[in-house]
Amino acid sequence: YQRRVHGHPPPAQATVPTTGWGHMSSNVYADSDCPNIGILSYPVTVADCQTTCVFTPSCTAINYDPYSQTCIMRACSPTAVPSTSFPPFVSFALTTVSVQYCHVDP
């Protein structure tokens, strides 16, 4: 049994773009790399910092200090690279990846 969509069988596989956080970098995004669009200076976890960024328009990256638990949100272009070493801050960027799904008949 194959479920039909608009009279057609579902594709055997589909590639769907999705957004997620890339690998941590020991370099951070400087103001010359991309604009600072907000600072969370009260103690926040890295997960809270990332979640706030996702729900903040134009936020695409963060600089994070795990000791002071400070979060700096950035509006970076997809080609921006964190250029500055500023320990203990680290950075993360949102990336778009393609995820492949396969159709399996029940």
PyMOL CGO cylinders between C-alpha atoms (Angstrom):
from pymol import cmd
from pymol.cgo import CYLINDER

trace = [
    CYLINDER, 0.00, 0.00, 0.00, 1.38, 3.39, -0.99, 0.3, 1, 1, 1, 1, 1, 1,
    CYLINDER, 1.38, 3.39, -0.99, -0.32, 6.55, 0.11, 0.3, 1, 1, 1, 1, 1, 1,
    CYLINDER, -0.32, 6.55, 0.11, -0.85, 8.85, -2.82, 0.3, 1, 1, 1, 1, 1, 1,
    CYLINDER, -0.85, 8.85, -2.82, -0.39, 12.61, -2.65, 0.3, 1, 1, 1, 1, 1, 1,
    CYLINDER, -0.39, 12.61, -2.65, -2.32, 14.59, -5.26, 0.3, 1, 1, 1, 1, 1, 1,
    CYLINDER, -2.32, 14.59, -5.26, -2.71, 11.39, -7.28, 0.3, 1, 1, 1, 1, 1, 1,
    CYLINDER, -2.71, 11.39, -7.28, 1.01, 10.56, -7.23, 0.3, 1, 1, 1, 1, 1, 1,
    CYLINDER, 1.01, 10.56, -7.23, 2.90, 8.04, -5.08, 0.3, 1, 1, 1, 1, 1, 1,
    CYLINDER, 2.90, 8.04, -5.08, 5.28, 9.57, -2.51, 0.3, 1, 1, 1, 1, 1, 1,
    CYLINDER, 5.28, 9.57, -2.51, 8.90, 9.93, -3.59, 0.3, 1, 1, 1, 1, 1, 1,
    CYLINDER, 8.90, 9.93, -3.59, 11.25, 7.11, -2.62, 0.3, 1, 1, 1, 1, 1, 1,
    CYLINDER, 11.25, 7.11, -2.62, 13.47, 9.68, -0.96, 0.3, 1, 1, 1, 1, 1, 1,
    CYLINDER, 13.47, 9.68, -0.96, 13.52, 13.41, -0.44, 0.3, 1, 1, 1, 1, 1, 1,
    CYLINDER, 13.52, 13.41, -0.44, 16.19, 15.91, 0.57, 0.3, 1, 1, 1, 1, 1, 1,
    CYLINDER, 16.19, 15.91, 0.57, 14.99, 18.54, 3.02, 0.3, 1, 1, 1, 1, 1, 1,
    CYLINDER, 14.99, 18.54, 3.02, 17.08, 21.52, 4.16, 0.3, 1, 1, 1, 1, 1, 1,
    CYLINDER, 17.08, 21.52, 4.16, 17.20, 22.04, 7.91, 0.3, 1, 1, 1, 1, 1, 1,
    CYLINDER, 17.20, 22.04, 7.91, 19.05, 24.46, 10.19, 0.3, 1, 1, 1, 1, 1, 1,
    CYLINDER, 19.05, 24.46, 10.19, 21.29, 23.48, 13.09, 0.3, 1, 1, 1, 1, 1, 1,
    CYLINDER, 21.29, 23.48, 13.09, 24.30, 24.64, 15.07, 0.3, 1, 1, 1, 1, 1, 1,
    CYLINDER, 24.30, 24.64, 15.07, 27.73, 24.00, 13.60, 0.3, 1, 1, 1, 1, 1, 1,
    CYLINDER, 27.73, 24.00, 13.60, 30.85, 22.99, 15.49, 0.3, 1, 1, 1, 1, 1, 1,
    CYLINDER, 30.85, 22.99, 15.49, 32.24, 25.17, 18.25, 0.3, 1, 1, 1, 1, 1, 1,
    CYLINDER, 32.24, 25.17, 18.25, 35.13, 27.43, 17.27, 0.3, 1, 1, 1, 1, 1, 1,
    CYLINDER, 35.13, 27.43, 17.27, 37.77, 28.76, 19.64, 0.3, 1, 1, 1, 1, 1, 1,
    CYLINDER, 37.77, 28.76, 19.64, 37.79, 31.98, 17.57, 0.3, 1, 1, 1, 1, 1, 1,
    CYLINDER, 37.79, 31.98, 17.57, 34.94, 34.46, 17.88, 0.3, 1, 1, 1, 1, 1, 1,
    CYLINDER, 34.94, 34.46, 17.88, 33.08, 36.83, 15.56, 0.3, 1, 1, 1, 1, 1, 1,
    CYLINDER, 33.08, 36.83, 15.56, 34.42, 40.38, 15.88, 0.3, 1, 1, 1, 1, 1, 1,
    CYLINDER, 34.42, 40.38, 15.88, 32.37, 43.49, 15.06, 0.3, 1, 1, 1, 1, 1, 1,
    CYLINDER, 32.37, 43.49, 15.06, 34.29, 43.66, 11.78, 0.3, 1, 1, 1, 1, 1, 1,
    CYLINDER, 34.29, 43.66, 11.78, 33.12, 40.09, 10.95, 0.3, 1, 1, 1, 1, 1, 1,
    CYLINDER, 33.12, 40.09, 10.95, 29.41, 40.68, 11.60, 0.3, 1, 1, 1, 1, 1, 1,
    CYLINDER, 29.41, 40.68, 11.60, 27.23, 43.05, 13.65, 0.3, 1, 1, 1, 1, 1, 1,
    CYLINDER, 27.23, 43.05, 13.65, 26.48, 42.57, 17.33, 0.3, 1, 1, 1, 1, 1, 1,
    CYLINDER, 26.48, 42.57, 17.33, 22.67, 42.44, 17.64, 0.3, 1, 1, 1, 1, 1, 1,
    CYLINDER, 22.67, 42.44, 17.64, 22.32, 41.84, 21.36, 0.3, 1, 1, 1, 1, 1, 1,
    CYLINDER, 22.32, 41.84, 21.36, 24.01, 40.75, 24.56, 0.3, 1, 1, 1, 1, 1, 1,
    CYLINDER, 24.01, 40.75, 24.56, 22.57, 38.52, 27.27, 0.3, 1, 1, 1, 1, 1, 1,
    CYLINDER, 22.57, 38.52, 27.27, 24.74, 39.39, 30.27, 0.3, 1, 1, 1, 1, 1, 1,
    CYLINDER, 24.74, 39.39, 30.27, 22.85, 37.58, 32.99, 0.3, 1, 1, 1, 1, 1, 1,
    CYLINDER, 22.85, 37.58, 32.99, 23.96, 33.97, 33.43, 0.3, 1, 1, 1, 1, 1, 1,
    CYLINDER, 23.96, 33.97, 33.43, 22.63, 31.89, 30.53, 0.3, 1, 1, 1, 1, 1, 1,
    CYLINDER, 22.63, 31.89, 30.53, 23.56, 28.42, 29.35, 0.3, 1, 1, 1, 1, 1, 1,
    CYLINDER, 23.56, 28.42, 29.35, 24.92, 27.92, 25.86, 0.3, 1, 1, 1, 1, 1, 1,
    CYLINDER, 24.92, 27.92, 25.86, 21.66, 26.13, 24.98, 0.3, 1, 1, 1, 1, 1, 1,
    CYLINDER, 21.66, 26.13, 24.98, 19.60, 29.15, 26.18, 0.3, 1, 1, 1, 1, 1, 1,
    CYLINDER, 19.60, 29.15, 26.18, 21.88, 31.46, 24.18, 0.3, 1, 1, 1, 1, 1, 1,
    CYLINDER, 21.88, 31.46, 24.18, 21.39, 29.37, 21.04, 0.3, 1, 1, 1, 1, 1, 1,
    CYLINDER, 21.39, 29.37, 21.04, 17.62, 29.17, 21.54, 0.3, 1, 1, 1, 1, 1, 1,
    CYLINDER, 17.62, 29.17, 21.54, 17.36, 32.94, 22.02, 0.3, 1, 1, 1, 1, 1, 1,
    CYLINDER, 17.36, 32.94, 22.02, 19.37, 33.45, 18.83, 0.3, 1, 1, 1, 1, 1, 1,
    CYLINDER, 19.37, 33.45, 18.83, 17.09, 31.14, 16.84, 0.3, 1, 1, 1, 1, 1, 1,
    CYLINDER, 17.09, 31.14, 16.84, 14.08, 33.23, 17.89, 0.3, 1, 1, 1, 1, 1, 1,
    CYLINDER, 14.08, 33.23, 17.89, 15.81, 36.57, 17.28, 0.3, 1, 1, 1, 1, 1, 1,
    CYLINDER, 15.81, 36.57, 17.28, 15.35, 37.89, 13.73, 0.3, 1, 1, 1, 1, 1, 1,
    CYLINDER, 15.35, 37.89, 13.73, 18.64, 38.06, 11.78, 0.3, 1, 1, 1, 1, 1, 1,
    CYLINDER, 18.64, 38.06, 11.78, 20.65, 36.20, 14.45, 0.3, 1, 1, 1, 1, 1, 1,
    CYLINDER, 20.65, 36.20, 14.45, 22.87, 33.61, 12.77, 0.3, 1, 1, 1, 1, 1, 1,
    CYLINDER, 22.87, 33.61, 12.77, 25.77, 33.16, 15.23, 0.3, 1, 1, 1, 1, 1, 1,
    CYLINDER, 25.77, 33.16, 15.23, 26.78, 33.56, 18.85, 0.3, 1, 1, 1, 1, 1, 1,
    CYLINDER, 26.78, 33.56, 18.85, 29.88, 34.25, 20.90, 0.3, 1, 1, 1, 1, 1, 1,
    CYLINDER, 29.88, 34.25, 20.90, 29.64, 32.61, 24.32, 0.3, 1, 1, 1, 1, 1, 1,
    CYLINDER, 29.64, 32.61, 24.32, 31.71, 32.84, 27.52, 0.3, 1, 1, 1, 1, 1, 1,
    CYLINDER, 31.71, 32.84, 27.52, 31.18, 29.66, 29.56, 0.3, 1, 1, 1, 1, 1, 1,
    CYLINDER, 31.18, 29.66, 29.56, 32.68, 31.22, 32.71, 0.3, 1, 1, 1, 1, 1, 1,
    CYLINDER, 32.68, 31.22, 32.71, 30.61, 34.40, 32.95, 0.3, 1, 1, 1, 1, 1, 1,
    CYLINDER, 30.61, 34.40, 32.95, 27.78, 32.74, 30.95, 0.3, 1, 1, 1, 1, 1, 1,
    CYLINDER, 27.78, 32.74, 30.95, 27.55, 35.77, 28.68, 0.3, 1, 1, 1, 1, 1, 1,
    CYLINDER, 27.55, 35.77, 28.68, 25.99, 35.50, 25.22, 0.3, 1, 1, 1, 1, 1, 1,
    CYLINDER, 25.99, 35.50, 25.22, 26.66, 37.85, 22.29, 0.3, 1, 1, 1, 1, 1, 1,
    CYLINDER, 26.66, 37.85, 22.29, 24.32, 37.39, 19.34, 0.3, 1, 1, 1, 1, 1, 1,
    CYLINDER, 24.32, 37.39, 19.34, 25.54, 38.18, 15.83, 0.3, 1, 1, 1, 1, 1, 1,
    CYLINDER, 25.54, 38.18, 15.83, 23.97, 38.78, 12.41, 0.3, 1, 1, 1, 1, 1, 1,
    CYLINDER, 23.97, 38.78, 12.41, 26.58, 37.09, 10.20, 0.3, 1, 1, 1, 1, 1, 1,
    CYLINDER, 26.58, 37.09, 10.20, 26.54, 36.34, 6.50, 0.3, 1, 1, 1, 1, 1, 1,
    CYLINDER, 26.54, 36.34, 6.50, 26.73, 32.65, 5.55, 0.3, 1, 1, 1, 1, 1, 1,
    CYLINDER, 26.73, 32.65, 5.55, 30.37, 33.16, 4.55, 0.3, 1, 1, 1, 1, 1, 1,
    CYLINDER, 30.37, 33.16, 4.55, 31.51, 34.95, 7.73, 0.3, 1, 1, 1, 1, 1, 1,
    CYLINDER, 31.51, 34.95, 7.73, 34.38, 33.32, 9.59, 0.3, 1, 1, 1, 1, 1, 1,
    CYLINDER, 34.38, 33.32, 9.59, 35.18, 33.92, 13.27, 0.3, 1, 1, 1, 1, 1, 1,
    CYLINDER, 35.18, 33.92, 13.27, 38.51, 35.76, 13.04, 0.3, 1, 1, 1, 1, 1, 1,
    CYLINDER, 38.51, 35.76, 13.04, 39.50, 36.73, 16.56, 0.3, 1, 1, 1, 1, 1, 1,
    CYLINDER, 39.50, 36.73, 16.56, 40.85, 34.77, 19.51, 0.3, 1, 1, 1, 1, 1, 1,
    CYLINDER, 40.85, 34.77, 19.51, 39.30, 36.10, 22.72, 0.3, 1, 1, 1, 1, 1, 1,
    CYLINDER, 39.30, 36.10, 22.72, 39.46, 33.40, 25.44, 0.3, 1, 1, 1, 1, 1, 1,
    CYLINDER, 39.46, 33.40, 25.44, 37.41, 32.17, 27.17, 0.3, 1, 1, 1, 1, 1, 1,
    CYLINDER, 37.41, 32.17, 27.17, 34.78, 33.08, 24.53, 0.3, 1, 1, 1, 1, 1, 1,
    CYLINDER, 34.78, 33.08, 24.53, 33.89, 30.51, 21.87, 0.3, 1, 1, 1, 1, 1, 1,
    CYLINDER, 33.89, 30.51, 21.87, 31.53, 30.81, 18.91, 0.3, 1, 1, 1, 1, 1, 1,
    CYLINDER, 31.53, 30.81, 18.91, 28.83, 28.83, 17.14, 0.3, 1, 1, 1, 1, 1, 1,
    CYLINDER, 28.83, 28.83, 17.14, 27.05, 29.52, 13.84, 0.3, 1, 1, 1, 1, 1, 1,
    CYLINDER, 27.05, 29.52, 13.84, 23.76, 28.36, 12.42, 0.3, 1, 1, 1, 1, 1, 1,
    CYLINDER, 23.76, 28.36, 12.42, 24.26, 26.20, 9.37, 0.3, 1, 1, 1, 1, 1, 1,
    CYLINDER, 24.26, 26.20, 9.37, 21.87, 24.78, 6.83, 0.3, 1, 1, 1, 1, 1, 1,
    CYLINDER, 21.87, 24.78, 6.83, 22.31, 21.11, 6.02, 0.3, 1, 1, 1, 1, 1, 1,
    CYLINDER, 22.31, 21.11, 6.02, 20.37, 18.81, 3.75, 0.3, 1, 1, 1, 1, 1, 1,
    CYLINDER, 20.37, 18.81, 3.75, 18.79, 15.81, 5.42, 0.3, 1, 1, 1, 1, 1, 1,
    CYLINDER, 18.79, 15.81, 5.42, 17.69, 12.87, 3.29, 0.3, 1, 1, 1, 1, 1, 1,
    CYLINDER, 17.69, 12.87, 3.29, 14.51, 11.04, 4.18, 0.3, 1, 1, 1, 1, 1, 1,
    CYLINDER, 14.51, 11.04, 4.18, 13.59, 7.70, 2.67, 0.3, 1, 1, 1, 1, 1, 1,
    CYLINDER, 13.59, 7.70, 2.67, 10.01, 6.56, 2.16, 0.3, 1, 1, 1, 1, 1, 1,
    CYLINDER, 10.01, 6.56, 2.16, 9.25, 3.15, 3.60, 0.3, 1, 1, 1, 1, 1, 1,
    CYLINDER, 9.25, 3.15, 3.60, 5.94, 1.43, 2.95, 0.3, 1, 1, 1, 1, 1, 1,
    CYLINDER, 5.94, 1.43, 2.95, 4.20, 0.16, 6.09, 0.3, 1, 1, 1, 1, 1, 1,
]
cmd.load_cgo(trace, "trace")
